[in-house]
Amino acid sequence: MNISEEIYFEERLDFQINWYDTRSQKSQRIYKMLKGVQIVLSASIPLLVGFIVDYTIMVKVVGFFGIVITAIEGWLGLSKHHENWIEYRGICETLRHEKYMYLTRTGVYDTDAPFKYLVERVESIISNENVNWANLIKKDENGK
C-alpha cells in the first residue's frame, strides 16, 4: 500500500505528535496539581500540630492530612503521571525533530528517497515506545 507524504503526515505523524503532546500536557497538569496539594498539606501539618492543645479536632485534621498525603503518593506511584509526562514529552519532541529534519532535508533526509527514511524512523520511534509500554505493563503485572 502506497500512501502520499501528505496523508502520512496528516494521519500518522501529526496525529502521533498531537497525541503525545496532549498526553504529556495532561500528565503534567495532573502530576503538578496532586504534588501541589501534597506540598500544601505536608507544610500545614507542623502549623496545625501547634494548635492540638487548644483544639483537639486538630488531631483528626492532621491525621486526615496524613492519609490524603499517603493516598496521593500511592496514586502517583500507580498512575505514573510524572514518568508519562517526561516520556510522552520526549517522544513528542523526537517526532517533531524528525518531521523538521525531513522538511528541511537535513541529516539522514538529505538523500534521494527521504520519505522512506522518515517512515522507517518514525515507525521505529512509535514501535519502540509501544514495546516499552508493553514491557512496563508486564513488569507491573508481575510485581517487579
N, CA and C atoms as a LAMMPS dump frame, in Angstrom:
ITEM: TIMESTEP
0
ITEM: NUMBER OF ATOMS
432
ITEM: BOX BOUNDS ff ff ff
-5.0000000000000000e+02 5.0000000000000000e+02
-5.0000000000000000e+02 5.0000000000000000e+02
-5.0000000000000000e+02 5.0000000000000000e+02
ITEM: ATOMS id mol type element x y z
1 1 1 N 0.835 -1.174 0
2 1 2 C 0 0 0
3 1 3 C 0.887 1.247 0
4 2 1 N 0.703 2.08 -0.952
5 2 2 C 1.426 3.344 -1.025
6 2 3 C 0.516 4.465 -0.564
7 3 1 N 1.037 5.304 0.317
8 3 2 C 0.292 6.495 0.71
9 3 3 C 1.187 7.696 0.472
10 4 1 N 0.547 8.81 0.25
11 4 2 C 1.307 10.023 -0.048
12 4 3 C 1.928 10.583 1.225
13 5 1 N 2.901 11.441 1.023
14 5 2 C 3.529 12.126 2.151
15 5 3 C 2.484 12.913 2.931
16 6 1 N 1.605 13.573 2.209
17 6 2 C 0.575 14.401 2.848
18 6 3 C -0.321 13.563 3.758
19 7 1 N -0.752 12.426 3.273
20 7 2 C -1.607 11.552 4.079
21 7 3 C -0.835 10.995 5.263
22 8 1 N 0.419 10.613 5.061
23 8 2 C 1.229 10.095 6.159
24 8 3 C 1.402 11.157 7.243
25 9 1 N 1.698 12.378 6.822
26 9 2 C 1.85 13.458 7.795
27 9 3 C 0.557 13.679 8.563
28 10 1 N -0.548 13.754 7.823
29 10 2 C -1.84 14.045 8.429
30 10 3 C -2.322 12.924 9.344
31 11 1 N -2.351 11.719 8.807
32 11 2 C -2.976 10.609 9.513
33 11 3 C -2.055 9.876 10.481
34 12 1 N -0.772 10.042 10.333
35 12 2 C 0.128 9.305 11.212
36 12 3 C 1.036 10.227 12.018
37 13 1 N 1.907 10.953 11.35
38 13 2 C 2.919 11.718 12.062
39 13 3 C 2.305 12.847 12.894
40 14 1 N 1.504 13.694 12.267
41 14 2 C 0.907 14.803 13.019
42 14 3 C -0.056 14.291 14.085
43 15 1 N -0.774 13.236 13.773
44 15 2 C -1.674 12.634 14.773
45 15 3 C -0.884 12.162 15.984
46 16 1 N 0.234 11.475 15.764
47 16 2 C 1.053 10.969 16.868
48 16 3 C 1.682 12.118 17.66
49 17 1 N 2.17 13.129 16.966
50 17 2 C 2.75 14.29 17.653
51 17 3 C 1.697 14.927 18.552
52 18 1 N 0.51 15.134 18.02
53 18 2 C -0.568 15.745 18.801
54 18 3 C -0.983 14.857 19.972
55 19 1 N -1.041 13.549 19.753
56 19 2 C -1.43 12.628 20.819
57 19 3 C -0.426 12.686 21.969
58 20 1 N 0.847 12.572 21.646
59 20 2 C 1.88 12.611 22.693
60 20 3 C 1.933 13.979 23.374
61 21 1 N 1.754 15.046 22.619
62 21 2 C 1.757 16.386 23.191
63 21 3 C 0.6 16.551 24.179
64 22 1 N -0.596 16.148 23.778
65 22 2 C -1.776 16.251 24.635
66 22 3 C -1.631 15.401 25.886
67 23 1 N -1.173 14.165 25.723
68 23 2 C -0.998 13.274 26.875
69 23 3 C 0.079 13.78 27.816
70 24 1 N 1.135 14.329 27.267
71 24 2 C 2.197 14.885 28.1
72 24 3 C 1.662 16.048 28.929
73 25 1 N 0.935 16.94 28.285
74 25 2 C 0.379 18.091 28.993
75 25 3 C -0.605 17.652 30.076
76 26 1 N -1.44 16.677 29.762
77 26 2 C -2.424 16.183 30.741
78 26 3 C -1.711 15.543 31.938
79 27 1 N -0.726 14.719 31.676
80 27 2 C 0.026 14.082 32.762
81 27 3 C 0.75 15.123 33.605
82 28 1 N 1.301 16.135 32.955
83 28 2 C 1.998 17.196 33.68
84 28 3 C 1.027 17.944 34.59
85 29 1 N -0.148 18.307 34.074
86 29 2 C -1.139 19.034 34.879
87 29 3 C -1.573 18.225 36.096
88 30 1 N -1.889 16.954 35.886
89 30 2 C -2.332 16.097 36.989
90 30 3 C -1.22 15.944 38.017
91 31 1 N -0.02 15.672 37.55
92 31 2 C 1.113 15.485 38.458
93 31 3 C 1.354 16.74 39.299
94 32 1 N 1.425 17.882 38.646
95 32 2 C 1.712 19.12 39.368
96 32 3 C 0.585 19.492 40.33
97 33 1 N -0.665 19.255 39.943
98 33 2 C -1.782 19.562 40.813
99 33 3 C -1.737 18.685 42.064
100 34 1 N -1.547 17.388 41.884
101 34 2 C -1.502 16.479 43.03
102 34 3 C -0.289 16.755 43.913
103 35 1 N 0.853 17.013 43.3
104 35 2 C 2.044 17.345 44.088
105 35 3 C 1.846 18.66 44.843
106 36 1 N 1.172 19.623 44.229
107 36 2 C 0.879 20.89 44.902
108 36 3 C 0.017 20.682 46.134
109 37 1 N -1.031 19.867 45.989
110 37 2 C -1.892 19.556 47.133
111 37 3 C -1.075 18.865 48.215
112 38 1 N -0.268 17.937 47.811
113 38 2 C 0.569 17.194 48.756
114 38 3 C 1.524 18.133 49.506
115 39 1 N 2.124 19.062 48.827
116 39 2 C 3.052 20.011 49.451
117 39 3 C 2.316 20.907 50.449
118 40 1 N 1.161 21.425 50.043
119 40 2 C 0.399 22.306 50.934
120 40 3 C -0.031 21.551 52.195
121 41 1 N -0.542 20.332 52.008
122 41 2 C -0.973 19.553 53.176
123 41 3 C 0.216 19.22 54.084
124 42 1 N 1.32 18.826 53.492
125 42 2 C 2.521 18.495 54.277
126 42 3 C 3.025 19.71 55.052
127 43 1 N 3.032 20.86 54.406
128 43 2 C 3.511 22.078 55.061
129 43 3 C 2.554 22.536 56.157
130 44 1 N 1.279 22.179 56.05
131 44 2 C 0.286 22.585 57.045
132 44 3 C 0.379 21.79 58.34
133 45 1 N 0.868 20.583 58.261
134 45 2 C 0.896 19.715 59.443
135 45 3 C 1.665 20.33 60.61
136 46 1 N 2.897 20.814 60.433
137 46 2 C 3.598 21.4 61.583
138 46 3 C 2.835 22.579 62.21
139 47 1 N 2.196 23.381 61.376
140 47 2 C 1.417 24.505 61.889
141 47 3 C 0.227 24.003 62.702
142 48 1 N -0.501 23.039 62.156
143 48 2 C -1.691 22.527 62.83
144 48 3 C -1.361 21.8 64.126
145 49 1 N -0.227 21.145 64.177
146 49 2 C 0.193 20.437 65.402
147 49 3 C 0.302 21.426 66.561
148 50 1 N 0.688 22.654 66.279
149 50 2 C 0.788 23.676 67.322
150 50 3 C -0.55 24.02 67.96
151 51 1 N -1.652 23.726 67.272
152 51 2 C -2.988 24.035 67.783
153 51 3 C -3.671 22.84 68.453
154 52 1 N -3 21.701 68.501
155 52 2 C -3.62 20.485 69.05
156 52 3 C -4.023 20.668 70.514
157 53 1 N -3.22 21.354 71.28
158 53 2 C -3.52 21.555 72.704
159 53 3 C -4.82 22.351 72.866
160 54 1 N -4.998 23.373 72.03
161 54 2 C -6.18 24.232 72.128
162 54 3 C -7.406 23.653 71.425
163 55 1 N -7.203 22.938 70.363
164 55 2 C -8.305 22.406 69.558
165 55 3 C -8.052 20.922 69.291
166 56 1 N -8.726 20.076 70.021
167 56 2 C -8.474 18.637 69.884
168 56 3 C -8.882 18.104 68.514
169 57 1 N -9.731 18.811 67.805
170 57 2 C -10.128 18.387 66.455
171 57 3 C -8.915 18.362 65.521
172 58 1 N -7.884 19.129 65.85
173 58 2 C -6.691 19.192 65
174 58 3 C -5.987 17.84 64.895
175 59 1 N -6.139 16.993 65.911
176 59 2 C -5.557 15.649 65.837
177 59 3 C -6.162 14.901 64.656
178 60 1 N -7.473 15.029 64.512
179 60 2 C -8.165 14.354 63.402
180 60 3 C -7.813 15.003 62.063
181 61 1 N -7.702 16.324 62.051
182 61 2 C -7.35 17.032 60.816
183 61 3 C -5.955 16.624 60.357
184 62 1 N -5.001 16.616 61.287
185 62 2 C -3.627 16.229 60.95
186 62 3 C -3.593 14.782 60.466
187 63 1 N -4.333 13.909 61.137
188 63 2 C -4.403 12.509 60.716
189 63 3 C -4.993 12.371 59.322
190 64 1 N -6.053 13.131 59.053
191 64 2 C -6.676 13.111 57.734
192 64 3 C -5.704 13.604 56.665
193 65 1 N -4.983 14.689 56.966
194 65 2 C -3.991 15.2 56.021
195 65 3 C -2.941 14.13 55.717
196 66 1 N -2.514 13.412 56.743
197 66 2 C -1.536 12.338 56.544
198 66 3 C -2.06 11.252 55.626
199 67 1 N -3.34 10.913 55.797
200 67 2 C -3.968 9.902 54.932
201 67 3 C -4.016 10.393 53.488
202 68 1 N -4.424 11.648 53.297
203 68 2 C -4.518 12.211 51.938
204 68 3 C -3.134 12.266 51.286
205 69 1 N -2.133 12.684 52.042
206 69 2 C -0.761 12.751 51.507
207 69 3 C -0.301 11.367 51.059
208 70 1 N -0.548 10.367 51.882
209 70 2 C -0.162 8.992 51.541
210 70 3 C -0.932 8.485 50.329
211 71 1 N -2.227 8.797 50.272
212 71 2 C -3.055 8.368 49.144
213 71 3 C -2.577 9.01 47.837
214 72 1 N -2.25 10.287 47.897
215 72 2 C -1.75 10.973 46.696
216 72 3 C -0.446 10.333 46.224
217 73 1 N 0.458 10.083 47.153
218 73 2 C 1.739 9.476 46.77
219 73 3 C 1.526 8.084 46.181
220 74 1 N 0.621 7.328 46.77
221 74 2 C 0.309 5.999 46.236
222 74 3 C -0.281 6.078 44.838
223 75 1 N -1.215 7.007 44.646
224 75 2 C -1.843 7.169 43.335
225 75 3 C -0.812 7.599 42.287
226 76 1 N 0.062 8.53 42.657
227 76 2 C 1.092 8.969 41.714
228 76 3 C 2.03 7.823 41.351
229 77 1 N 2.309 6.958 42.322
230 77 2 C 3.153 5.795 42.042
231 77 3 C 2.486 4.82 41.095
232 78 1 N 1.192 4.629 41.261
233 78 2 C 0.462 3.701 40.39
234 78 3 C 0.204 4.277 38.999
235 79 1 N -0.202 5.524 38.953
236 79 2 C -0.599 6.12 37.675
237 79 3 C 0.585 6.605 36.846
238 80 1 N 1.726 6.808 37.482
239 80 2 C 2.968 7.192 36.8
240 80 3 C 2.829 8.463 35.956
241 81 1 N 2.086 9.445 36.477
242 81 2 C 1.906 10.697 35.732
243 81 3 C 3.227 11.412 35.47
244 82 1 N 4.138 11.391 36.432
245 82 2 C 5.426 12.058 36.224
246 82 3 C 6.226 11.371 35.124
247 83 1 N 6.307 10.043 35.2
248 83 2 C 7.046 9.289 34.191
249 83 3 C 6.419 9.455 32.809
250 84 1 N 5.077 9.408 32.746
251 84 2 C 4.386 9.572 31.461
252 84 3 C 4.611 10.96 30.886
253 85 1 N 4.557 11.96 31.734
254 85 2 C 4.783 13.338 31.291
255 85 3 C 6.143 13.442 30.607
256 86 1 N 7.17 12.936 31.254
257 86 2 C 8.528 13.023 30.713
258 86 3 C 8.669 12.165 29.447
259 87 1 N 8.18 10.937 29.521
260 87 2 C 8.287 10.013 28.379
261 87 3 C 7.536 10.553 27.158
262 88 1 N 6.289 10.967 27.363
263 88 2 C 5.481 11.468 26.244
264 88 3 C 6.074 12.743 25.657
265 89 1 N 6.593 13.614 26.511
266 89 2 C 7.209 14.839 26.008
267 89 3 C 8.432 14.497 25.162
268 90 1 N 9.232 13.551 25.62
269 90 2 C 10.419 13.141 24.86
270 90 3 C 10.063 12.574 23.501
271 91 1 N 9.046 11.725 23.457
272 91 2 C 8.632 11.126 22.182
273 91 3 C 8.06 12.188 21.255
274 92 1 N 7.233 13.084 21.805
275 92 2 C 6.662 14.168 21.011
276 92 3 C 7.767 15.006 20.368
277 93 1 N 8.761 15.386 21.162
278 93 2 C 9.841 16.216 20.637
279 93 3 C 10.718 15.458 19.648
280 94 1 N 10.898 14.165 19.861
281 94 2 C 11.662 13.35 18.912
282 94 3 C 10.94 13.282 17.572
283 95 1 N 9.621 13.082 17.611
284 95 2 C 8.838 13.044 16.372
285 95 3 C 8.862 14.399 15.668
286 96 1 N 8.759 15.475 16.426
287 96 2 C 8.842 16.818 15.832
288 96 3 C 10.208 17.034 15.183
289 97 1 N 11.247 16.588 15.884
290 97 2 C 12.604 16.712 15.359
291 97 3 C 12.714 16.001 14.005
292 98 1 N 12.205 14.78 13.934
293 98 2 C 12.248 14.021 12.677
294 98 3 C 11.461 14.754 11.588
295 99 1 N 10.3 15.281 11.954
296 99 2 C 9.47 15.992 10.977
297 99 3 C 10.221 17.183 10.387
298 100 1 N 10.837 17.989 11.243
299 100 2 C 11.506 19.188 10.748
300 100 3 C 12.825 18.885 10.055
301 101 1 N 13.491 17.844 10.475
302 101 2 C 14.688 17.417 9.736
303 101 3 C 14.276 16.977 8.326
304 102 1 N 13.161 16.269 8.234
305 102 2 C 12.663 15.824 6.937
306 102 3 C 12.261 17.025 6.068
307 103 1 N 11.491 17.939 6.654
308 103 2 C 11.001 19.082 5.885
309 103 3 C 12.128 19.968 5.373
310 104 1 N 13.235 20.011 6.099
311 104 2 C 14.379 20.82 5.677
312 104 3 C 15.413 20.002 4.906
313 105 1 N 15.131 18.693 4.791
314 105 2 C 16.011 17.772 4.069
315 105 3 C 17.446 17.834 4.607
316 106 1 N 17.558 17.758 5.928
317 106 2 C 18.866 17.765 6.562
318 106 3 C 19.14 16.429 7.239
319 107 1 N 20.394 16.212 7.555
320 107 2 C 20.773 14.955 8.213
321 107 3 C 20.531 13.768 7.303
322 108 1 N 19.928 12.706 7.846
323 108 2 C 19.679 11.493 7.063
324 108 3 C 18.68 11.731 5.939
325 109 1 N 17.977 12.854 5.979
326 109 2 C 16.97 13.141 4.952
327 109 3 C 17.539 13.895 3.752
328 110 1 N 18.826 14.131 3.747
329 110 2 C 19.499 14.758 2.618
330 110 3 C 19.88 13.652 1.633
331 111 1 N 18.847 13.091 1.01
332 111 2 C 19.024 11.936 0.124
333 111 3 C 17.962 11.966 -0.966
334 112 1 N 18.047 10.99 -1.882
335 112 2 C 17.087 10.922 -2.984
336 112 3 C 15.731 10.376 -2.554
337 113 1 N 15.679 9.592 -1.477
338 113 2 C 14.417 8.986 -1.031
339 113 3 C 14.174 9.286 0.451
340 114 1 N 13.995 10.55 0.793
341 114 2 C 13.876 10.902 2.209
342 114 3 C 12.601 10.389 2.872
343 115 1 N 11.51 10.263 2.111
344 115 2 C 10.238 9.837 2.697
345 115 3 C 10.353 8.428 3.28
346 116 1 N 11.058 7.568 2.589
347 116 2 C 11.274 6.194 3.062
348 116 3 C 11.962 6.213 4.429
349 117 1 N 12.989 7.031 4.572
350 117 2 C 13.71 7.126 5.848
351 117 3 C 12.819 7.696 6.949
352 118 1 N 12.014 8.693 6.581
353 118 2 C 11.112 9.284 7.562
354 118 3 C 10.162 8.228 8.12
355 119 1 N 9.528 7.493 7.242
356 119 2 C 8.568 6.48 7.682
357 119 3 C 9.263 5.425 8.544
358 120 1 N 10.411 4.961 8.112
359 120 2 C 11.141 3.946 8.889
360 120 3 C 11.502 4.463 10.275
361 121 1 N 11.985 5.686 10.343
362 121 2 C 12.425 6.245 11.629
363 121 3 C 11.241 6.543 12.54
364 122 1 N 10.197 7.129 11.997
365 122 2 C 9.007 7.446 12.8
366 122 3 C 8.366 6.167 13.323
367 123 1 N 8.21 5.187 12.451
368 123 2 C 7.586 3.932 12.881
369 123 3 C 8.453 3.211 13.917
370 124 1 N 9.75 3.349 13.801
371 124 2 C 10.651 2.759 14.787
372 124 3 C 10.483 3.435 16.151
373 125 1 N 10.376 4.755 16.148
374 125 2 C 10.17 5.501 17.402
375 125 3 C 8.861 5.077 18.054
376 126 1 N 7.801 5.028 17.274
377 126 2 C 6.487 4.654 17.804
378 126 3 C 6.496 3.207 18.279
379 127 1 N 7.095 2.341 17.492
380 127 2 C 7.156 0.924 17.851
381 127 3 C 7.945 0.711 19.14
382 128 1 N 9.079 1.389 19.278
383 128 2 C 9.885 1.269 20.499
384 128 3 C 9.103 1.725 21.718
385 129 1 N 8.342 2.789 21.57
386 129 2 C 7.539 3.277 22.693
387 129 3 C 6.474 2.245 23.056
388 130 1 N 5.852 1.645 22.057
389 130 2 C 4.833 0.628 22.322
390 130 3 C 5.426 -0.598 23.003
391 131 1 N 6.609 -0.994 22.59
392 131 2 C 7.291 -2.135 23.229
393 131 3 C 7.638 -1.785 24.669
394 132 1 N 8.152 -0.572 24.891
395 132 2 C 8.473 -0.139 26.257
396 132 3 C 7.227 -0.127 27.13
397 133 1 N 6.116 0.347 26.586
398 133 2 C 4.861 0.381 27.329
399 133 3 C 4.409 -1.027 27.674
400 134 1 N 4.453 -1.925 26.714
401 134 2 C 4.041 -3.313 26.958
402 134 3 C 4.928 -3.965 28.015
403 135 1 N 6.232 -3.709 27.953
404 135 2 C 7.15 -4.254 28.957
405 135 3 C 6.864 -3.688 30.337
406 136 1 N 6.517 -2.407 30.412
407 136 2 C 6.199 -1.778 31.688
408 136 3 C 4.931 -2.389 32.278
409 137 1 N 3.913 -2.605 31.459
410 137 2 C 2.673 -3.215 31.925
411 137 3 C 2.944 -4.63 32.416
412 138 1 N 3.713 -5.373 31.647
413 138 2 C 4.049 -6.75 32.032
414 138 3 C 4.819 -6.762 33.344
415 139 1 N 5.754 -5.825 33.482
416 139 2 C 6.555 -5.708 34.693
417 139 3 C 5.657 -5.388 35.887
418 140 1 N 4.703 -4.461 35.723
419 140 2 C 3.785 -4.116 36.803
420 140 3 C 2.887 -5.291 37.181
421 141 1 N 2.449 -6.059 36.195
422 141 2 C 1.588 -7.216 36.473
423 141 3 C 2.341 -8.292 37.239
424 142 1 N 3.634 -8.427 36.98
425 142 2 C 4.449 -9.416 37.679
426 142 3 C 4.939 -8.929 39.032
427 143 1 N 4.659 -7.666 39.333
428 143 2 C 5.046 -7.108 40.617
429 143 3 C 6.515 -6.81 40.751
430 144 1 N 7.203 -6.568 39.682
431 144 2 C 8.639 -6.276 39.732
432 144 3 C 8.899 -4.866 39.33
